[in-house]
């Protein structure tokens, strides 16, 4: 599939989705969201794609968030019309709750508003030294409604999250790492290599095991600890019936690298 606003690269078992609007700080219009939704749908549905890396084109911005110019010109009704039928919400990812494949955000610059919300919707965040994070929506008459007001207080202390939301305070990549939002901070030239290395480390695990673990983590957080531990989620059930469930222990006994099939 060809795209106008994003690029998609598939290599081995890794899909890399790049927001390709550096001239406008990789901001997200509904048209961009639709393309990203299509790309993530294809990733989710492809049994041979096991990890997704999300990044932005250039060195200045991962994404500056919602395309306010598009919104001002077209209005909310037109934006909703364009987004009708899209599964994943803003940027195709912030409302994507049923894909349990791992997502890595490689934040190459500003991650503001919706850009920060894209990163928060991923499972792992790595950042360039030049990256910064913020939710400035109140200053343009909006709220961080694509998950920011809900995800951020779940990842950092409540009062810090509210301080960032209410003052539109930006934090640096180093601060984000101190708060536990970012796993690694690297030089801009090492960012994609780092994201790809982490993807390679993830691929050492069985794909169905990783998906089962992510599903149990996300769904279990909605339950009491006792209920979560007592629940066997569908992904775990699928894992127990898979070829990889046999292959893992067999490879261990035979002292060789497992040959994961994802089935």
C-alpha distance (Angstrom), angle and dihedral (degrees) to the residues before:
residue distance angle dihedral
X1 . . .
X2 3.79 . .
X3 3.79 121.7 .
X4 3.80 133.5 -162.3
X5 3.80 102.0 -160.3
X6 3.80 104.0 28.3
X7 3.78 138.2 36.3
X8 3.79 126.0 -139.8
X9 3.79 124.9 -157.6
X10 3.79 122.2 -173.0
X11 3.78 117.9 -164.8
X12 3.78 123.2 166.6
X13 3.83 104.2 -45.2
X14 3.81 96.6 -24.2
X15 3.81 127.0 94.9
X16 3.81 117.7 -162.7
X17 3.81 117.0 -161.4
X18 3.81 114.7 -166.9
X19 3.80 123.5 -169.5
X20 3.79 100.8 -133.8
X21 3.81 106.5 -160.6
X22 3.81 103.7 99.0
X23 3.82 91.1 151.5
X24 3.84 88.6 69.1
X25 3.81 98.0 33.2
X26 3.81 90.6 -96.1
X27 3.79 91.8 -72.8
X28 3.79 117.9 176.6
X29 3.79 122.7 -117.8
X30 3.80 121.0 178.6
X31 3.80 87.6 -99.3
X32 3.79 89.5 58.2
X33 3.80 90.8 46.2
X34 3.80 90.6 54.1
X35 3.80 91.9 51.9
X36 3.80 92.2 47.2
X37 3.79 89.7 47.8
X38 3.80 89.7 54.0
X39 3.80 91.8 47.9
X40 3.80 93.2 49.4
X41 3.80 91.2 45.8
X42 3.79 89.2 54.3
X43 3.82 90.9 47.6
X44 3.79 92.0 49.5
X45 3.79 92.9 48.3
X46 3.83 96.7 46.0
X47 3.83 108.3 92.0
X48 3.81 90.5 -158.9
X49 3.81 95.3 55.8
X50 3.79 110.4 83.6
X51 3.84 108.1 162.0
X52 3.82 132.2 33.5
X53 3.82 127.2 -155.8
X54 3.82 117.2 -160.9
X55 3.81 120.6 -162.4
X56 3.80 143.6 145.0
X57 3.79 131.2 -112.3
X58 3.81 117.4 -103.0
X59 3.78 132.7 8.3
X60 3.81 102.4 -81.3
X61 3.77 104.8 65.2
X62 3.77 141.8 18.5
X63 3.79 84.4 -169.6
X64 3.78 133.1 -38.6
X65 3.79 88.4 -150.1
X66 3.79 130.6 -126.0
X67 3.81 116.7 25.9
X68 3.81 96.8 -118.4
X69 3.80 93.3 -178.2
X70 3.79 90.5 57.0
X71 3.80 89.7 47.9
X72 3.81 93.1 49.0
X73 3.80 93.0 49.3
X74 3.81 99.7 40.8
X75 3.81 104.4 29.5
X76 3.82 130.6 -140.4
X77 3.81 96.3 -73.0
X78 3.79 93.3 57.9
X79 3.80 91.0 45.4
X80 3.80 91.5 53.6
X81 3.79 90.4 46.6
X82 3.81 91.7 55.4
X83 3.81 91.9 46.6
X84 3.80 94.5 48.9
X85 3.77 109.8 124.5
X86 3.79 95.2 16.2
X87 3.77 110.3 133.5
X88 3.78 105.2 -158.9
X89 3.80 102.8 49.6
X90 3.80 121.4 -141.4
X91 3.82 110.6 20.2
X92 3.79 88.1 -3.6
X93 3.79 91.4 -84.2
X94 3.82 116.1 63.3
X95 3.83 92.8 79.0
X96 3.81 96.4 33.1
X97 3.79 100.4 117.9
X98 3.80 102.3 153.9
X99 3.81 101.6 58.4
X100 3.79 109.0 93.8
X101 3.78 97.6 179.8
X102 3.83 113.5 114.7
X103 3.81 119.8 -94.0
X104 3.81 123.7 -161.6
X105 3.81 121.0 -164.1
X106 3.82 112.7 -150.7
X107 3.80 100.7 -163.9
X108 3.79 108.5 -158.4
X109 3.82 100.7 176.3
X110 3.79 137.9 -31.9
X111 3.80 115.0 16.7
X112 3.77 102.7 -175.6
X113 3.78 131.5 162.9
X114 3.76 107.6 -32.3
X115 3.79 89.3 10.3
X116 3.79 89.8 61.8
X117 3.80 89.2 45.0
X118 3.82 90.3 55.0
X119 3.80 89.6 53.8
X120 3.81 91.8 46.4
X121 3.81 89.4 53.3
X122 3.81 90.1 58.9
X123 3.79 124.2 83.3
X124 3.80 99.2 -129.3
X125 3.82 129.2 26.6
X126 3.80 124.9 -159.3
X127 3.77 118.9 178.2
X128 3.76 142.3 -162.2
X129 3.80 117.1 -120.3
X130 3.81 86.1 -112.2
X131 3.80 94.4 56.0
X132 3.78 124.1 111.9
X133 3.79 133.2 -179.7
X134 3.79 133.1 -146.6
X135 3.79 147.2 143.3
X136 3.82 106.4 -136.5
X137 3.82 97.1 162.2
X138 3.84 96.8 117.1
X139 3.80 89.1 62.4
X140 3.80 90.2 62.8
X141 3.78 96.2 41.2
X142 3.80 97.9 -94.9
X143 3.81 139.1 99.6
X144 3.81 127.8 -130.0
X145 3.78 87.5 -96.8
X146 3.81 99.0 159.5
X147 3.78 90.7 78.3
X148 3.78 102.4 -66.0
X149 3.81 96.2 112.6
X150 3.80 89.4 49.1
X151 3.80 105.5 35.6
X152 3.80 100.5 41.5
X153 3.85 96.1 58.3
X154 3.81 87.7 49.1
X155 3.80 91.6 57.4
X156 3.80 104.0 38.3
X157 3.82 133.4 26.2
X158 3.79 114.3 -64.6
X159 3.80 96.5 -120.4
X160 3.79 92.9 49.1
X161 3.80 90.8 49.4
X162 3.80 91.6 50.0
X163 3.79 90.7 47.4
X164 3.80 90.0 54.5
X165 3.81 92.7 45.8
X166 3.80 97.8 44.2
X167 3.81 97.8 42.6
X168 3.83 97.2 32.8
X169 3.80 85.5 -128.0
X170 3.79 114.6 177.2
X171 3.77 122.0 -143.1
X172 3.79 127.0 -155.4
X173 3.77 125.4 -119.7
X174 3.79 89.6 -103.9
X175 3.81 91.8 52.0
X176 3.81 90.1 47.7
X177 3.80 88.8 54.2
X178 3.81 91.2 49.3
X179 3.81 88.9 52.7
X180 3.81 90.9 51.0
X181 3.81 96.4 -111.6
X182 3.80 96.1 110.8
X183 3.79 125.1 48.2
X184 3.81 99.4 -162.5
X185 3.81 136.9 11.2
X186 3.78 114.8 -156.5
X187 3.79 140.5 163.7
X188 3.81 115.6 -77.5
X189 3.79 92.2 -110.0
X190 3.82 91.2 53.7
X191 3.81 97.4 46.7
X192 3.79 101.3 94.8
X193 3.78 92.7 39.0
X194 3.80 88.2 54.2
X195 3.81 92.6 49.1
X196 3.79 90.2 48.5
X197 3.81 91.1 48.6
X198 3.80 90.4 53.0
X199 3.82 89.4 47.9
X200 3.81 88.6 52.5
X201 3.81 90.3 50.6
X202 3.81 89.8 50.6
X203 3.80 90.2 50.7
X204 3.80 89.5 61.5
X205 3.81 86.0 74.2
X206 3.78 124.4 73.9
X207 3.83 109.3 -92.5
X208 3.79 95.1 -133.6
X209 3.80 91.2 47.0
X210 3.80 90.7 53.4
X211 3.79 92.2 48.6
X212 3.78 91.7 47.0
X213 3.80 90.1 50.5
X214 3.82 92.6 49.7
X215 3.80 92.2 47.2
X216 3.80 92.2 49.0
X217 3.80 91.3 47.0
X218 3.80 95.6 50.3
X219 3.78 98.1 39.7
X220 3.78 93.4 38.8
X221 3.81 91.4 58.2
X222 3.80 87.8 65.6
X223 3.82 90.9 58.4
X224 3.76 138.5 61.1
X225 3.79 113.1 -90.6
X226 3.80 91.3 -110.5
X227 3.80 92.8 51.1
X228 3.81 93.4 45.2
X229 3.80 93.3 51.9
X230 3.80 91.1 47.7
X231 3.82 93.4 50.9
X232 3.78 123.5 90.1
X233 3.79 105.7 -157.9
X234 3.83 122.7 -149.6
X235 3.80 93.6 -104.8
X236 3.79 91.6 56.4
X237 3.78 90.7 49.0
X238 3.81 89.8 51.3
X239 3.80 90.1 49.5
X240 3.80 92.7 54.6
X241 3.80 90.5 54.0
X242 3.80 95.9 46.7
X243 3.80 133.7 105.9
X244 3.81 88.4 -124.4
X245 3.82 89.6 60.9
X246 3.81 86.6 62.9
X247 3.79 95.2 38.4
X248 3.82 96.9 54.6
X249 3.82 99.5 60.7
X250 3.82 90.4 36.5
X251 3.81 92.1 55.3
X252 3.81 90.1 46.7
X253 3.82 92.5 53.6
X254 3.81 91.3 45.0
X255 3.83 90.4 48.0
X256 3.79 95.1 -126.7
X257 3.79 138.1 117.6
X258 3.81 111.3 -85.6
X259 3.78 118.7 -113.6
X260 3.79 101.5 -136.5
X261 3.79 117.4 -156.8
X262 3.79 100.5 178.5
X263 3.77 90.0 -127.5
